[in-house]
């Protein structure tokens, strides 16, 4: 394997074939374009695919600048499925942040919000957004629920059902 040539994306190159730079450059640009549009708008992949197809045909402007030297075939098109794959690839390239790091970042955000204290309603909205994010990413501190029956005795079937209902309510945010 030593001395084998590699493509720009790191994969091994077949010595009998020239490296196709345009394809990997185009694929990387599509990944970036899909990621930016999906994050900003939440549009469906089919809508994003239509936009990218039109950009490739020169009918629309891209949201991510086209790299120098990037060209598209005259009949260029992508599918919604291709955009989904491109998003997965783009997300895989992003650095991963641990739950502890997210807690630190969000704690700092809350501190800044309280420090600014411009509008209480804005702070309440931001806290709600951060709470939703922590639930979505699964880094909220676990909720401890005591599981004993009356007077500290054993649980009955009805007691277990009531406990499960409380856990479900906590998960759904109804018991905050």
CNS distance restraints for C-alpha pairs under 8 A (distance, minus, plus):
assign (resid   4 and name CA) (resid  12 and name CA) 7.00 0.50 0.50
assign (resid   4 and name CA) (resid  13 and name CA) 7.35 0.50 0.50
assign (resid   5 and name CA) (resid  12 and name CA) 6.20 0.50 0.50
assign (resid   5 and name CA) (resid  13 and name CA) 5.56 0.50 0.50
assign (resid   5 and name CA) (resid  14 and name CA) 7.95 0.50 0.50
assign (resid   5 and name CA) (resid  15 and name CA) 7.47 0.50 0.50
assign (resid   6 and name CA) (resid  10 and name CA) 5.56 0.50 0.50
assign (resid   6 and name CA) (resid  11 and name CA) 5.54 0.50 0.50
assign (resid   6 and name CA) (resid  12 and name CA) 4.45 0.50 0.50
assign (resid   6 and name CA) (resid  13 and name CA) 4.92 0.50 0.50
assign (resid   7 and name CA) (resid  11 and name CA) 5.48 0.50 0.50
assign (resid   7 and name CA) (resid  12 and name CA) 6.16 0.50 0.50
assign (resid   7 and name CA) (resid  13 and name CA) 5.63 0.50 0.50
assign (resid   7 and name CA) (resid  19 and name CA) 6.18 0.50 0.50
assign (resid   7 and name CA) (resid  21 and name CA) 7.90 0.50 0.50
assign (resid   8 and name CA) (resid  21 and name CA) 7.24 0.50 0.50
assign (resid   8 and name CA) (resid  24 and name CA) 7.45 0.50 0.50
assign (resid   9 and name CA) (resid  24 and name CA) 6.90 0.50 0.50
assign (resid  13 and name CA) (resid  17 and name CA) 7.61 0.50 0.50
assign (resid  13 and name CA) (resid  19 and name CA) 6.87 0.50 0.50
assign (resid  14 and name CA) (resid  18 and name CA) 7.69 0.50 0.50
assign (resid  20 and name CA) (resid  24 and name CA) 7.19 0.50 0.50
assign (resid  21 and name CA) (resid  25 and name CA) 6.15 0.50 0.50
assign (resid  22 and name CA) (resid  26 and name CA) 5.86 0.50 0.50
assign (resid  22 and name CA) (resid  70 and name CA) 6.27 0.50 0.50
assign (resid  22 and name CA) (resid  71 and name CA) 7.10 0.50 0.50
assign (resid  23 and name CA) (resid  27 and name CA) 6.01 0.50 0.50
assign (resid  24 and name CA) (resid  28 and name CA) 6.12 0.50 0.50
assign (resid  25 and name CA) (resid  29 and name CA) 6.25 0.50 0.50
assign (resid  25 and name CA) (resid  67 and name CA) 7.82 0.50 0.50
assign (resid  25 and name CA) (resid  70 and name CA) 6.89 0.50 0.50
assign (resid  26 and name CA) (resid  30 and name CA) 6.13 0.50 0.50
assign (resid  26 and name CA) (resid  70 and name CA) 6.55 0.50 0.50
assign (resid  26 and name CA) (resid  71 and name CA) 7.82 0.50 0.50
assign (resid  27 and name CA) (resid  31 and name CA) 6.24 0.50 0.50
assign (resid  27 and name CA) (resid  86 and name CA) 7.68 0.50 0.50
assign (resid  28 and name CA) (resid  32 and name CA) 6.32 0.50 0.50
assign (resid  29 and name CA) (resid  33 and name CA) 6.06 0.50 0.50
assign (resid  29 and name CA) (resid  64 and name CA) 7.59 0.50 0.50
assign (resid  29 and name CA) (resid  66 and name CA) 7.08 0.50 0.50
assign (resid  29 and name CA) (resid  67 and name CA) 7.62 0.50 0.50
assign (resid  30 and name CA) (resid  34 and name CA) 5.99 0.50 0.50
assign (resid  30 and name CA) (resid  52 and name CA) 7.47 0.50 0.50
assign (resid  30 and name CA) (resid  83 and name CA) 7.68 0.50 0.50
assign (resid  30 and name CA) (resid  86 and name CA) 6.75 0.50 0.50
assign (resid  31 and name CA) (resid  35 and name CA) 6.12 0.50 0.50
assign (resid  31 and name CA) (resid  83 and name CA) 7.50 0.50 0.50
assign (resid  31 and name CA) (resid  86 and name CA) 4.64 0.50 0.50
assign (resid  31 and name CA) (resid  87 and name CA) 5.76 0.50 0.50
assign (resid  31 and name CA) (resid  89 and name CA) 6.82 0.50 0.50
assign (resid  31 and name CA) (resid  90 and name CA) 5.30 0.50 0.50
assign (resid  32 and name CA) (resid  36 and name CA) 6.14 0.50 0.50
assign (resid  32 and name CA) (resid  64 and name CA) 6.89 0.50 0.50
assign (resid  32 and name CA) (resid  87 and name CA) 7.99 0.50 0.50
assign (resid  32 and name CA) (resid  90 and name CA) 6.50 0.50 0.50
assign (resid  33 and name CA) (resid  37 and name CA) 6.16 0.50 0.50
assign (resid  33 and name CA) (resid  52 and name CA) 7.81 0.50 0.50
assign (resid  33 and name CA) (resid  62 and name CA) 7.39 0.50 0.50
assign (resid  33 and name CA) (resid  63 and name CA) 6.47 0.50 0.50
assign (resid  33 and name CA) (resid  64 and name CA) 5.56 0.50 0.50
assign (resid  34 and name CA) (resid  38 and name CA) 5.89 0.50 0.50
assign (resid  34 and name CA) (resid  48 and name CA) 6.68 0.50 0.50
assign (resid  34 and name CA) (resid  83 and name CA) 6.33 0.50 0.50
assign (resid  34 and name CA) (resid  86 and name CA) 6.89 0.50 0.50
assign (resid  34 and name CA) (resid  87 and name CA) 5.99 0.50 0.50
assign (resid  35 and name CA) (resid  39 and name CA) 6.04 0.50 0.50
assign (resid  35 and name CA) (resid  87 and name CA) 5.65 0.50 0.50
assign (resid  35 and name CA) (resid  90 and name CA) 6.55 0.50 0.50
assign (resid  35 and name CA) (resid  91 and name CA) 7.68 0.50 0.50
assign (resid  36 and name CA) (resid  40 and name CA) 6.08 0.50 0.50
assign (resid  36 and name CA) (resid  63 and name CA) 7.42 0.50 0.50
assign (resid  36 and name CA) (resid  64 and name CA) 7.53 0.50 0.50
assign (resid  37 and name CA) (resid  41 and name CA) 5.73 0.50 0.50
assign (resid  37 and name CA) (resid  42 and name CA) 7.01 0.50 0.50
assign (resid  37 and name CA) (resid  43 and name CA) 7.24 0.50 0.50
assign (resid  37 and name CA) (resid  48 and name CA) 7.21 0.50 0.50
assign (resid  37 and name CA) (resid  63 and name CA) 7.46 0.50 0.50
assign (resid  38 and name CA) (resid  42 and name CA) 4.53 0.50 0.50
assign (resid  38 and name CA) (resid  43 and name CA) 5.89 0.50 0.50
assign (resid  38 and name CA) (resid  44 and name CA) 7.86 0.50 0.50
assign (resid  38 and name CA) (resid  48 and name CA) 7.88 0.50 0.50
assign (resid  43 and name CA) (resid  47 and name CA) 6.28 0.50 0.50
assign (resid  43 and name CA) (resid  48 and name CA) 6.58 0.50 0.50
assign (resid  44 and name CA) (resid  48 and name CA) 6.46 0.50 0.50
assign (resid  44 and name CA) (resid  80 and name CA) 7.89 0.50 0.50
assign (resid  45 and name CA) (resid  49 and name CA) 5.95 0.50 0.50
assign (resid  45 and name CA) (resid  79 and name CA) 7.90 0.50 0.50
assign (resid  45 and name CA) (resid  80 and name CA) 4.49 0.50 0.50
assign (resid  45 and name CA) (resid  81 and name CA) 7.08 0.50 0.50
assign (resid  45 and name CA) (resid  83 and name CA) 5.85 0.50 0.50
assign (resid  45 and name CA) (resid  84 and name CA) 6.41 0.50 0.50
assign (resid  46 and name CA) (resid  50 and name CA) 6.27 0.50 0.50
assign (resid  46 and name CA) (resid  79 and name CA) 6.62 0.50 0.50
assign (resid  46 and name CA) (resid  80 and name CA) 4.21 0.50 0.50
assign (resid  46 and name CA) (resid  81 and name CA) 7.82 0.50 0.50
assign (resid  46 and name CA) (resid  83 and name CA) 7.93 0.50 0.50
assign (resid  47 and name CA) (resid  51 and name CA) 6.40 0.50 0.50
assign (resid  47 and name CA) (resid  80 and name CA) 7.51 0.50 0.50
assign (resid  48 and name CA) (resid  52 and name CA) 6.21 0.50 0.50
assign (resid  48 and name CA) (resid  80 and name CA) 7.13 0.50 0.50
assign (resid  48 and name CA) (resid  83 and name CA) 7.24 0.50 0.50
assign (resid  49 and name CA) (resid  53 and name CA) 6.03 0.50 0.50
assign (resid  49 and name CA) (resid  77 and name CA) 7.71 0.50 0.50
assign (resid  49 and name CA) (resid  78 and name CA) 5.56 0.50 0.50
assign (resid  49 and name CA) (resid  79 and name CA) 5.40 0.50 0.50
assign (resid  49 and name CA) (resid  80 and name CA) 5.24 0.50 0.50
assign (resid  49 and name CA) (resid  82 and name CA) 7.95 0.50 0.50
assign (resid  49 and name CA) (resid  83 and name CA) 6.28 0.50 0.50
assign (resid  50 and name CA) (resid  54 and name CA) 6.23 0.50 0.50
assign (resid  50 and name CA) (resid  77 and name CA) 7.91 0.50 0.50
assign (resid  50 and name CA) (resid  78 and name CA) 7.51 0.50 0.50
assign (resid  50 and name CA) (resid  79 and name CA) 7.78 0.50 0.50
assign (resid  51 and name CA) (resid  55 and name CA) 6.21 0.50 0.50
assign (resid  51 and name CA) (resid  60 and name CA) 7.14 0.50 0.50
assign (resid  52 and name CA) (resid  56 and name CA) 6.12 0.50 0.50
assign (resid  52 and name CA) (resid  62 and name CA) 7.53 0.50 0.50
assign (resid  52 and name CA) (resid  77 and name CA) 7.49 0.50 0.50
assign (resid  52 and name CA) (resid  78 and name CA) 7.09 0.50 0.50
assign (resid  53 and name CA) (resid  57 and name CA) 6.30 0.50 0.50
assign (resid  53 and name CA) (resid  76 and name CA) 6.25 0.50 0.50
assign (resid  53 and name CA) (resid  77 and name CA) 4.57 0.50 0.50
assign (resid  53 and name CA) (resid  78 and name CA) 5.92 0.50 0.50
assign (resid  54 and name CA) (resid  58 and name CA) 6.09 0.50 0.50
assign (resid  54 and name CA) (resid  59 and name CA) 4.91 0.50 0.50
assign (resid  54 and name CA) (resid  60 and name CA) 5.48 0.50 0.50
assign (resid  54 and name CA) (resid  77 and name CA) 7.92 0.50 0.50
assign (resid  55 and name CA) (resid  59 and name CA) 5.62 0.50 0.50
assign (resid  55 and name CA) (resid  60 and name CA) 4.70 0.50 0.50
assign (resid  55 and name CA) (resid  61 and name CA) 5.80 0.50 0.50
assign (resid  55 and name CA) (resid  62 and name CA) 5.99 0.50 0.50
assign (resid  56 and name CA) (resid  71 and name CA) 7.91 0.50 0.50
assign (resid  56 and name CA) (resid  72 and name CA) 5.57 0.50 0.50
assign (resid  56 and name CA) (resid  73 and name CA) 7.71 0.50 0.50
assign (resid  56 and name CA) (resid  76 and name CA) 6.00 0.50 0.50
assign (resid  56 and name CA) (resid  77 and name CA) 7.28 0.50 0.50
assign (resid  57 and name CA) (resid  72 and name CA) 7.21 0.50 0.50
assign (resid  57 and name CA) (resid  73 and name CA) 7.91 0.50 0.50
assign (resid  57 and name CA) (resid  74 and name CA) 6.45 0.50 0.50
assign (resid  57 and name CA) (resid  75 and name CA) 7.20 0.50 0.50
assign (resid  57 and name CA) (resid  76 and name CA) 6.46 0.50 0.50
assign (resid  62 and name CA) (resid  66 and name CA) 7.28 0.50 0.50
assign (resid  66 and name CA) (resid  70 and name CA) 6.63 0.50 0.50
assign (resid  72 and name CA) (resid  76 and name CA) 6.14 0.50 0.50
assign (resid  78 and name CA) (resid  82 and name CA) 6.28 0.50 0.50
assign (resid  78 and name CA) (resid  83 and name CA) 7.33 0.50 0.50
assign (resid  79 and name CA) (resid  83 and name CA) 6.42 0.50 0.50
assign (resid  80 and name CA) (resid  84 and name CA) 6.36 0.50 0.50
assign (resid  81 and name CA) (resid  85 and name CA) 6.43 0.50 0.50
assign (resid  82 and name CA) (resid  86 and name CA) 6.11 0.50 0.50
assign (resid  83 and name CA) (resid  87 and name CA) 6.10 0.50 0.50
assign (resid  84 and name CA) (resid  88 and name CA) 6.37 0.50 0.50
assign (resid  85 and name CA) (resid  89 and name CA) 6.32 0.50 0.50
assign (resid  86 and name CA) (resid  90 and name CA) 6.11 0.50 0.50
assign (resid  87 and name CA) (resid  91 and name CA) 6.06 0.50 0.50
assign (resid  88 and name CA) (resid  92 and name CA) 6.17 0.50 0.50
assign (resid  89 and name CA) (resid  93 and name CA) 6.57 0.50 0.50
assign (resid  90 and name CA) (resid  94 and name CA) 6.84 0.50 0.50
assign (resid  97 and name CA) (resid 101 and name CA) 6.25 0.50 0.50
assign (resid  97 and name CA) (resid 102 and name CA) 6.76 0.50 0.50
assign (resid  98 and name CA) (resid 102 and name CA) 6.36 0.50 0.50
assign (resid  99 and name CA) (resid 103 and name CA) 6.18 0.50 0.50
assign (resid  99 and name CA) (resid 137 and name CA) 7.83 0.50 0.50
assign (resid  99 and name CA) (resid 138 and name CA) 7.77 0.50 0.50
assign (resid  99 and name CA) (resid 139 and name CA) 5.21 0.50 0.50
assign (resid 100 and name CA) (resid 104 and name CA) 6.36 0.50 0.50
assign (resid 100 and name CA) (resid 139 and name CA) 7.56 0.50 0.50
assign (resid 101 and name CA) (resid 105 and name CA) 6.24 0.50 0.50
assign (resid 102 and name CA) (resid 106 and name CA) 6.01 0.50 0.50
assign (resid 102 and name CA) (resid 139 and name CA) 7.84 0.50 0.50
assign (resid 103 and name CA) (resid 107 and name CA) 5.93 0.50 0.50
assign (resid 103 and name CA) (resid 139 and name CA) 7.32 0.50 0.50
assign (resid 104 and name CA) (resid 108 and name CA) 6.23 0.50 0.50
assign (resid 105 and name CA) (resid 109 and name CA) 6.28 0.50 0.50
assign (resid 106 and name CA) (resid 110 and name CA) 6.21 0.50 0.50
assign (resid 106 and name CA) (resid 130 and name CA) 6.97 0.50 0.50
assign (resid 107 and name CA) (resid 111 and name CA) 6.22 0.50 0.50
assign (resid 108 and name CA) (resid 112 and name CA) 6.24 0.50 0.50
assign (resid 109 and name CA) (resid 113 and name CA) 6.24 0.50 0.50
assign (resid 110 and name CA) (resid 114 and name CA) 6.16 0.50 0.50
assign (resid 110 and name CA) (resid 127 and name CA) 7.25 0.50 0.50
assign (resid 111 and name CA) (resid 115 and name CA) 6.02 0.50 0.50
assign (resid 112 and name CA) (resid 116 and name CA) 6.10 0.50 0.50
assign (resid 113 and name CA) (resid 117 and name CA) 5.99 0.50 0.50
assign (resid 113 and name CA) (resid 123 and name CA) 6.22 0.50 0.50
assign (resid 114 and name CA) (resid 123 and name CA) 7.25 0.50 0.50
assign (resid 117 and name CA) (resid 123 and name CA) 7.31 0.50 0.50
assign (resid 118 and name CA) (resid 122 and name CA) 7.91 0.50 0.50
assign (resid 119 and name CA) (resid 123 and name CA) 6.52 0.50 0.50
assign (resid 120 and name CA) (resid 124 and name CA) 6.20 0.50 0.50
assign (resid 121 and name CA) (resid 125 and name CA) 6.18 0.50 0.50
assign (resid 122 and name CA) (resid 126 and name CA) 6.11 0.50 0.50
assign (resid 123 and name CA) (resid 127 and name CA) 6.04 0.50 0.50
assign (resid 124 and name CA) (resid 128 and name CA) 6.22 0.50 0.50
assign (resid 125 and name CA) (resid 129 and name CA) 6.26 0.50 0.50
assign (resid 126 and name CA) (resid 130 and name CA) 6.15 0.50 0.50
assign (resid 127 and name CA) (resid 131 and name CA) 6.05 0.50 0.50
assign (resid 128 and name CA) (resid 132 and name CA) 6.13 0.50 0.50
assign (resid 129 and name CA) (resid 133 and name CA) 6.15 0.50 0.50
assign (resid 130 and name CA) (resid 134 and name CA) 6.13 0.50 0.50
assign (resid 131 and name CA) (resid 135 and name CA) 6.29 0.50 0.50
assign (resid 132 and name CA) (resid 136 and name CA) 6.11 0.50 0.50
assign (resid 133 and name CA) (resid 137 and name CA) 6.06 0.50 0.50
assign (resid 134 and name CA) (resid 138 and name CA) 5.75 0.50 0.50
assign (resid 134 and name CA) (resid 139 and name CA) 5.38 0.50 0.50
assign (resid 134 and name CA) (resid 140 and name CA) 5.41 0.50 0.50
assign (resid 135 and name CA) (resid 139 and name CA) 6.64 0.50 0.50
assign (resid 135 and name CA) (resid 140 and name CA) 6.07 0.50 0.50
assign (resid 145 and name CA) (resid 167 and name CA) 7.90 0.50 0.50
assign (resid 147 and name CA) (resid 155 and name CA) 7.29 0.50 0.50
assign (resid 147 and name CA) (resid 163 and name CA) 7.21 0.50 0.50
assign (resid 148 and name CA) (resid 152 and name CA) 5.29 0.50 0.50
assign (resid 148 and name CA) (resid 153 and name CA) 5.94 0.50 0.50
assign (resid 148 and name CA) (resid 154 and name CA) 5.81 0.50 0.50
assign (resid 148 and name CA) (resid 155 and name CA) 5.47 0.50 0.50
assign (resid 149 and name CA) (resid 153 and name CA) 4.83 0.50 0.50
assign (resid 149 and name CA) (resid 154 and name CA) 5.01 0.50 0.50
assign (resid 149 and name CA) (resid 155 and name CA) 4.28 0.50 0.50
assign (resid 149 and name CA) (resid 156 and name CA) 6.83 0.50 0.50
assign (resid 149 and name CA) (resid 159 and name CA) 6.53 0.50 0.50
assign (resid 150 and name CA) (resid 154 and name CA) 7.65 0.50 0.50
assign (resid 150 and name CA) (resid 155 and name CA) 7.69 0.50 0.50
assign (resid 155 and name CA) (resid 159 and name CA) 5.48 0.50 0.50
assign (resid 155 and name CA) (resid 160 and name CA) 6.38 0.50 0.50
assign (resid 156 and name CA) (resid 160 and name CA) 6.29 0.50 0.50
assign (resid 157 and name CA) (resid 161 and name CA) 6.27 0.50 0.50
assign (resid 158 and name CA) (resid 162 and name CA) 6.20 0.50 0.50
assign (resid 159 and name CA) (resid 163 and name CA) 6.11 0.50 0.50
assign (resid 160 and name CA) (resid 164 and name CA) 6.15 0.50 0.50
assign (resid 161 and name CA) (resid 165 and name CA) 6.21 0.50 0.50
assign (resid 162 and name CA) (resid 166 and name CA) 6.32 0.50 0.50
assign (resid 163 and name CA) (resid 167 and name CA) 6.32 0.50 0.50
assign (resid 164 and name CA) (resid 168 and name CA) 6.16 0.50 0.50
assign (resid 165 and name CA) (resid 169 and name CA) 6.13 0.50 0.50
assign (resid 166 and name CA) (resid 170 and name CA) 6.19 0.50 0.50
assign (resid 166 and name CA) (resid 175 and name CA) 7.80 0.50 0.50
assign (resid 167 and name CA) (resid 171 and name CA) 6.26 0.50 0.50
assign (resid 168 and name CA) (resid 172 and name CA) 6.22 0.50 0.50
assign (resid 169 and name CA) (resid 173 and name CA) 6.18 0.50 0.50
assign (resid 169 and name CA) (resid 174 and name CA) 5.12 0.50 0.50
assign (resid 169 and name CA) (resid 175 and name CA) 5.67 0.50 0.50
assign (resid 170 and name CA) (resid 174 and name CA) 5.93 0.50 0.50
assign (resid 170 and name CA) (resid 175 and name CA) 5.05 0.50 0.50
assign (resid 170 and name CA) (resid 176 and name CA) 6.91 0.50 0.50
